């Protein structure tokens, strides 16, 4: 794409916000120093925080009923990377992207890697796709993939995952996320134990193909597309499979894939304790797996999750090295704006968790002072860290006000000129 947002534009755009930002930052610094906290240290950690962006996230999402594309949608992986680079240019916390195969498959992975490098981007984990049939595919996944009753279908799904690993190696990715839509829609349709046995047998073959420095991220989902049962339905089955497969297999936590009112932060703590936390797909939900923007519904829950993560970081727990990624569906918003917003909100939860007085919290926990323990967490959560986030972006060359900068740049309208619409609204999930 010919049009790009320049560093000069971002710098000039920041000038109008700098005076107010400096006053707010200095005011917060004074407040934090009274608590024994160095705002410079917190800002430094904020600058280092990273959350990956999925390549599919920059396209318009949809439901089972319809999809309403935005102008200037990316038409291929190269244009997706262009959009991802804009997100990172403005928020400076999304330096890696997570590709999805075969959607993002190209004939020359070296060319793709070179394009990403030219944009200042790297690749995170790769994602396989055995939840839909592809053109010229010999065996259908209608009744499952890695757990299918047909050995030929399972072998086809295994081969695809191994191909994803090989492509990921050429992109210098760090691992593979495996999610399957396998399950059943009617009682009695599927033998629960046999289906999981077949899944594990398939996963062992994929696991054997992992490079030494890679990890396998196992993703679970409570329902959809199967609405009676899913083969990997919750964190319990997830971690049991990870333990069965080996040290390089770990459990991925997608915030939208849990039953209502489940204590996700406790799940996170358990996975950390047993060195089986792979990482996160950050999003939010109201009823089910809505994939809403991160912290749009449950910001305190996201903070409590980061409280567990920062606690593990603070205590230097062995084996703690989670990966973070956004995984959302943008049905009515501009995907670039939503992803920027979510990246900021995830970073916000991290920074707020850094403000927790850990030693005071431990003392209240040991003395069973429930109220003061809770208030210690809320004191950190209720601290407005917006100026820290904005200063971290500015220090890294990003935008103090990313969404306003994006809109003022007219990137979307310029992208629409270079990427003509198909003229069809489309249907179904993308």
C-alpha positions as CSV (number, residue, x, y, z in Angstrom):
1,X,0.0,0.0,0.0
2,X,1.4,3.4,-0.9
3,X,-0.1,5.5,1.9
4,X,1.6,5.3,5.3
5,X,1.4,7.2,8.6
6,X,4.7,9.0,9.0
7,X,6.7,9.4,12.3
8,X,6.6,13.1,11.6
9,X,2.8,13.1,11.6
10,X,2.7,11.2,14.9
11,X,5.2,13.6,16.5
12,X,3.3,16.7,15.4
13,X,0.0,15.2,16.5
14,X,1.5,14.6,20.0
15,X,2.4,18.2,20.4
16,X,-1.2,19.3,21.2
17,X,-1.4,16.7,24.0
18,X,2.1,17.0,25.6
19,X,1.5,19.9,28.0
20,X,-1.5,18.3,29.6
21,X,0.1,14.9,29.6
22,X,3.2,16.2,31.4
23,X,1.1,17.9,34.1
24,X,-1.0,14.7,34.7
25,X,2.1,12.5,34.7
26,X,3.9,14.7,37.2
27,X,0.8,14.8,39.4
28,X,0.6,11.0,39.4
29,X,4.3,10.7,40.0
30,X,3.9,12.8,43.2
31,X,1.0,10.6,44.4
32,X,2.9,7.4,43.7
33,X,6.1,8.5,45.4
34,X,4.1,9.0,48.6
35,X,3.3,5.3,48.3
36,X,7.0,4.4,47.7
37,X,6.5,3.7,44.0
38,X,8.8,5.1,41.3
39,X,6.7,6.2,38.3
40,X,9.9,6.0,36.2
41,X,10.2,2.2,36.9
42,X,6.5,1.6,36.2
43,X,6.7,3.5,33.0
44,X,9.8,1.6,31.9
45,X,7.9,-1.7,32.4
46,X,4.9,-0.3,30.5
47,X,7.3,0.5,27.6
48,X,8.4,-3.1,27.5
49,X,5.0,-4.7,27.7
50,X,3.9,-6.5,24.5
51,X,0.7,-8.2,23.3
52,X,0.5,-9.8,19.9
53,X,-2.2,-8.9,17.3
54,X,-3.8,-11.7,15.2
55,X,-3.7,-11.2,11.5
56,X,-7.4,-12.1,11.2
57,X,-8.2,-9.4,13.7
58,X,-7.7,-6.5,11.3
59,X,-10.6,-7.8,9.1
60,X,-14.2,-7.2,9.9
61,X,-15.7,-10.0,11.9
62,X,-19.2,-11.4,11.7
63,X,-21.8,-13.7,13.2
64,X,-23.4,-16.9,11.9
65,X,-25.9,-14.6,10.3
66,X,-24.1,-11.8,8.5
67,X,-20.9,-9.8,8.1
68,X,-20.7,-6.1,7.2
69,X,-17.3,-5.3,5.8
70,X,-15.5,-2.0,6.6
71,X,-14.1,0.1,3.8
72,X,-10.5,-0.7,2.9
73,X,-10.4,-4.2,4.3
74,X,-7.1,-6.0,3.8
75,X,-7.3,-8.5,1.0
76,X,-4.3,-10.6,1.8
77,X,-1.6,-11.2,4.5
78,X,0.6,-8.4,3.2
79,X,-2.2,-5.9,3.6
80,X,-3.0,-7.4,7.0
81,X,0.6,-6.7,8.0
82,X,0.3,-3.2,6.8
83,X,-2.7,-2.6,9.1
84,X,-0.9,-4.4,12.0
85,X,2.0,-2.1,11.6
86,X,-0.2,1.0,11.9
87,X,-1.5,-0.4,15.2
88,X,2.0,-0.9,16.5
89,X,3.2,2.4,15.2
90,X,0.5,4.2,17.3
91,X,0.4,2.1,20.5
92,X,3.9,0.6,20.5
93,X,2.9,-2.5,22.4
94,X,2.0,-4.8,19.5
95,X,5.3,-5.6,17.8
96,X,4.3,-9.2,16.9
97,X,1.6,-10.7,14.9
98,X,0.0,-14.2,15.0
99,X,-0.7,-15.6,11.5
100,X,-3.4,-18.2,10.7
101,X,-2.9,-20.9,8.1
102,X,-4.0,-21.6,5.5
103,X,-5.6,-18.1,5.4
104,X,-2.2,-16.5,5.5
105,X,-0.3,-19.1,3.5
106,X,2.0,-17.7,0.8
107,X,4.3,-19.3,-1.8
108,X,7.3,-17.6,-0.4
109,X,7.5,-17.3,3.4
110,X,10.8,-15.5,3.1
111,X,9.1,-12.7,1.2
112,X,6.4,-12.5,4.0
113,X,9.1,-12.4,6.7
114,X,11.0,-9.6,4.8
115,X,7.8,-7.6,4.5
116,X,7.1,-8.0,8.2
117,X,10.7,-7.0,9.0
118,X,10.4,-3.8,6.9
119,X,7.4,-2.8,9.0
120,X,9.2,-3.5,12.3
121,X,7.0,-6.6,13.0
122,X,7.9,-10.1,14.1
123,X,5.8,-13.3,14.3
124,X,4.3,-14.8,17.4
125,X,2.7,-18.2,17.5
126,X,1.1,-19.6,14.4
127,X,-2.4,-21.0,14.2
128,X,-3.7,-24.0,12.4
129,X,-7.2,-24.4,10.9
130,X,-9.0,-27.7,10.9
131,X,-12.4,-26.2,11.8
132,X,-13.4,-25.6,8.2
133,X,-12.9,-27.3,4.9
134,X,-10.5,-25.7,2.3
135,X,-10.6,-25.8,-1.5
136,X,-9.6,-29.2,-2.9
137,X,-9.4,-30.8,0.5
138,X,-9.8,-34.5,0.3
139,X,-11.5,-35.3,3.6
140,X,-14.1,-33.1,5.3
141,X,-14.0,-31.9,8.9
142,X,-17.7,-31.8,9.2
143,X,-17.6,-34.4,11.9
144,X,-14.3,-33.5,13.4
145,X,-10.6,-33.3,12.6
146,X,-7.9,-34.5,15.1
147,X,-10.6,-36.6,16.8
148,X,-12.4,-37.8,13.7
149,X,-13.5,-41.4,13.5
150,X,-11.7,-41.7,10.1
151,X,-8.0,-42.2,10.4
152,X,-7.4,-40.7,7.0
153,X,-9.1,-37.5,8.1
154,X,-7.1,-37.4,11.3
155,X,-3.9,-37.9,9.3
156,X,-4.9,-35.0,7.1
157,X,-5.4,-32.7,10.1
158,X,-2.1,-33.8,11.6
159,X,-0.3,-33.1,8.3
160,X,-1.8,-29.6,8.2
161,X,-0.5,-28.8,11.7
162,X,2.9,-30.1,10.9
163,X,2.9,-27.9,7.8
164,X,2.0,-24.9,10.0
165,X,5.0,-25.7,12.2
166,X,7.3,-25.8,9.2
167,X,5.9,-22.5,7.9
168,X,6.2,-21.0,11.3
169,X,9.9,-22.0,11.5
170,X,10.5,-20.0,8.3
171,X,8.9,-17.0,9.9
172,X,10.9,-17.3,13.2
173,X,7.7,-17.9,15.1
174,X,7.8,-19.4,18.6
175,X,5.1,-22.0,18.8
176,X,1.8,-23.3,17.5
177,X,-1.7,-22.8,18.8
178,X,-4.0,-25.8,18.2
179,X,-7.8,-25.3,18.5
180,X,-10.3,-27.7,17.1
181,X,-14.0,-27.3,16.7
182,X,-14.5,-31.1,17.2
183,X,-17.5,-32.1,19.3
184,X,-21.1,-33.2,19.0
185,X,-24.5,-31.7,18.7
186,X,-26.6,-34.6,20.0
187,X,-26.5,-36.8,23.0
188,X,-25.0,-40.2,22.0
189,X,-23.6,-38.8,18.8
190,X,-20.0,-39.2,20.0
191,X,-18.2,-41.5,22.4
192,X,-16.6,-39.1,24.9
193,X,-13.6,-41.2,25.8
194,X,-12.9,-42.5,22.3
195,X,-13.0,-39.0,20.8
196,X,-10.4,-37.7,23.4
197,X,-8.2,-40.8,22.9
198,X,-8.1,-40.1,19.1
199,X,-7.4,-36.4,19.8
200,X,-4.5,-37.3,22.0
201,X,-3.1,-39.8,19.5
202,X,-3.2,-37.1,16.8
203,X,-1.7,-34.4,19.1
204,X,1.2,-36.7,20.0
205,X,2.2,-36.8,16.3
206,X,2.1,-33.0,16.1
207,X,4.0,-32.7,19.4
208,X,6.7,-35.0,18.0
209,X,7.3,-32.5,15.1
210,X,7.8,-29.5,17.5
211,X,11.2,-27.8,17.3
212,X,13.2,-28.0,20.6
213,X,12.6,-24.3,21.4
214,X,8.9,-24.3,20.5
215,X,5.8,-24.8,22.6
216,X,2.4,-26.1,21.8
217,X,-0.5,-23.9,23.0
218,X,-3.7,-26.0,23.5
219,X,-6.9,-24.0,23.3
220,X,-10.2,-25.1,24.7
221,X,-13.7,-23.8,24.0
222,X,-16.9,-24.6,26.0
223,X,-19.2,-24.6,23.0
224,X,-19.5,-23.6,19.3
225,X,-19.5,-24.9,16.6
226,X,-20.5,-28.0,18.5
227,X,-23.4,-27.1,20.9
228,X,-23.8,-30.3,22.9
229,X,-20.2,-31.2,23.7
230,X,-16.7,-30.2,22.6
231,X,-13.7,-32.5,22.8
232,X,-11.5,-29.9,24.6
233,X,-14.2,-28.1,26.5
234,X,-12.6,-26.6,29.6
235,X,-9.3,-25.9,31.3
236,X,-9.4,-29.2,33.2
237,X,-9.4,-31.3,30.0
238,X,-6.9,-28.8,28.5
239,X,-4.3,-29.2,31.2
240,X,-4.8,-32.9,31.4
241,X,-4.0,-33.1,27.7
242,X,-1.0,-30.8,28.1
243,X,0.3,-33.0,31.0
244,X,-0.2,-36.1,28.9
245,X,1.7,-34.6,25.9
246,X,4.8,-33.3,27.6
247,X,6.7,-30.3,28.9
248,X,6.4,-28.3,25.6
249,X,2.6,-28.5,25.7
250,X,0.8,-25.9,27.8
251,X,-2.8,-24.5,28.3
252,X,-4.0,-21.4,26.5
253,X,-6.5,-19.2,28.3
254,X,-9.0,-17.5,26.1
255,X,-11.1,-15.2,28.3
256,X,-14.3,-15.8,26.3
257,X,-14.2,-19.6,26.5
258,X,-15.3,-20.2,30.0
259,X,-18.7,-20.9,31.6
260,X,-20.4,-17.9,33.2
261,X,-19.1,-16.8,36.6
262,X,-16.0,-19.1,36.4
263,X,-13.1,-17.8,38.5
264,X,-10.7,-17.3,35.7
265,X,-8.0,-15.7,37.8
266,X,-7.9,-18.8,40.0
267,X,-7.5,-21.0,36.9
268,X,-4.6,-18.8,35.9
269,X,-3.0,-19.2,39.3
270,X,-3.4,-23.0,39.1
271,X,-1.8,-23.2,35.7
272,X,1.1,-21.0,36.8
273,X,1.6,-23.2,39.9
274,X,2.0,-26.3,37.8
275,X,4.0,-24.6,35.0
276,X,1.3,-25.2,32.4
277,X,0.2,-21.6,31.6
278,X,1.0,-21.0,27.9
279,X,-0.6,-17.6,27.6
280,X,-3.7,-15.7,26.8
281,X,-6.2,-14.7,24.1
282,X,-7.5,-11.4,25.5
283,X,-11.1,-10.4,24.8
284,X,-14.3,-9.9,26.8
285,X,-17.8,-11.4,26.7
286,X,-21.3,-10.7,28.1
287,X,-23.2,-13.9,27.4
288,X,-20.9,-16.4,25.6
289,X,-17.9,-16.3,23.4
290,X,-18.7,-12.9,22.0
291,X,-15.1,-11.8,21.5
292,X,-15.8,-8.3,22.5
293,X,-13.0,-5.7,23.0
294,X,-10.8,-6.4,26.0
295,X,-12.0,-4.9,29.3
296,X,-15.2,-3.5,27.6
297,X,-17.4,-5.5,30.1
298,X,-15.2,-6.8,32.9
299,X,-12.2,-4.6,33.5
300,X,-11.8,-5.6,37.1
301,X,-11.7,-9.3,36.2
302,X,-8.9,-8.5,33.7
303,X,-7.0,-6.7,36.4
304,X,-7.5,-9.6,38.8
305,X,-6.0,-11.9,36.2
306,X,-3.0,-9.6,35.8
307,X,-2.7,-9.5,39.6
308,X,-1.9,-13.2,39.4
309,X,0.5,-12.7,36.5
310,X,2.4,-9.9,38.1
311,X,2.5,-11.9,41.4
312,X,4.2,-14.7,39.5
313,X,6.6,-12.2,37.9
314,X,7.2,-10.6,41.3
315,X,8.0,-13.9,42.9
316,X,10.1,-15.0,39.9
317,X,8.2,-18.3,39.6
318,X,10.0,-21.0,37.7
319,X,8.6,-21.7,34.2
320,X,6.6,-18.5,34.0
321,X,6.8,-17.1,30.5
322,X,3.3,-16.6,29.1
323,X,2.5,-15.1,25.7
324,X,-0.2,-12.5,25.3
325,X,-2.4,-12.0,22.2
326,X,-5.6,-10.2,21.4
327,X,-8.4,-12.3,19.9
328,X,-11.5,-10.4,19.1
329,X,-14.3,-10.1,16.5
330,X,-15.0,-6.6,15.4
331,X,-18.5,-6.5,13.9
332,X,-19.5,-2.9,14.2
333,X,-16.2,-1.0,14.9
334,X,-13.1,-0.3,12.9
335,X,-10.8,-3.3,13.6
336,X,-7.7,-1.1,13.9
337,X,-9.3,1.2,16.4
338,X,-10.7,-1.7,18.5
339,X,-7.3,-3.5,18.5
340,X,-5.5,-0.3,19.6
341,X,-8.1,0.3,22.3
342,X,-7.8,-3.3,23.5
343,X,-4.0,-3.3,23.5
344,X,-4.1,-0.2,25.7
345,X,-6.6,-1.7,28.1
346,X,-4.6,-4.9,28.5
347,X,-1.5,-2.8,29.1
348,X,-3.5,-0.8,31.6
349,X,-4.4,-3.9,33.6
350,X,-0.8,-4.9,33.7
351,X,0.4,-1.5,34.9
352,X,-2.4,-1.3,37.6
353,X,-1.3,-4.7,38.8
354,X,2.3,-3.4,39.1
355,X,0.9,-0.9,41.7
356,X,-0.4,-3.5,44.1
357,X,1.5,-3.3,47.4
358,X,2.5,-7.0,47.4
359,X,4.0,-7.2,50.8
360,X,1.0,-5.5,52.4
361,X,-1.3,-7.8,50.5
362,X,0.6,-10.9,51.7
363,X,0.4,-9.7,55.3
364,X,-3.4,-9.2,55.1
365,X,-3.7,-12.6,53.5
366,X,-1.7,-14.3,56.3
367,X,-3.7,-12.5,59.0
368,X,-7.0,-13.3,57.3
369,X,-7.9,-9.7,56.9
370,X,-10.3,-10.1,54.0
371,X,-11.5,-6.5,53.8
372,X,-8.0,-4.9,53.7
373,X,-6.7,-7.5,51.3
374,X,-9.5,-6.6,48.9
375,X,-9.0,-2.9,49.5
376,X,-5.3,-3.2,48.7
377,X,-6.3,-4.6,45.2
378,X,-8.9,-2.0,44.7
379,X,-6.5,0.8,45.5
380,X,-4.3,-0.2,42.6
381,X,-7.3,-0.8,40.3
382,X,-8.8,2.6,41.1
383,X,-5.6,4.4,40.2
384,X,-5.9,6.2,36.8
385,X,-2.7,5.1,35.0
386,X,-3.6,6.7,31.7
387,X,-0.8,9.2,31.9
388,X,1.7,6.4,32.4
389,X,0.4,4.5,29.3
390,X,0.4,7.7,27.2
391,X,4.0,8.6,28.3
392,X,5.2,5.1,27.6
393,X,3.7,5.4,24.1
394,X,5.3,8.8,23.5
395,X,8.7,7.6,24.8
396,X,8.6,4.8,22.3
397,X,7.6,7.0,19.4
398,X,3.9,6.2,19.5
399,X,0.8,8.4,19.7
400,X,-0.3,10.0,22.9
401,X,-3.9,9.7,21.6
402,X,-3.8,6.8,19.2
403,X,-7.4,6.7,18.0
404,X,-7.5,10.4,17.4
405,X,-4.2,10.2,15.5
406,X,-5.5,7.3,13.4
407,X,-8.6,9.2,12.5
408,X,-6.8,12.4,11.7
409,X,-4.3,10.5,9.5
410,X,-7.2,9.4,7.2
411,X,-5.6,6.0,6.9
412,X,-8.9,4.2,6.5
413,X,-10.1,6.3,3.6
414,X,-6.8,6.1,1.9
415,X,-6.8,2.3,2.4
416,X,-10.3,2.2,0.9
417,X,-8.9,3.8,-2.3
418,X,-6.2,1.2,-2.6
419,X,-8.4,-1.7,-1.7
420,X,-11.7,-1.6,-3.5
421,X,-14.6,-3.3,-1.8
422,X,-16.1,-6.5,-3.3
423,X,-19.6,-5.1,-3.1
424,X,-20.9,-8.0,-1.0
425,X,-21.8,-8.0,2.6
426,X,-20.9,-11.6,3.1
427,X,-22.1,-13.9,5.8
428,X,-20.7,-16.1,8.5
429,X,-17.7,-15.8,10.8
430,X,-14.5,-14.8,9.2
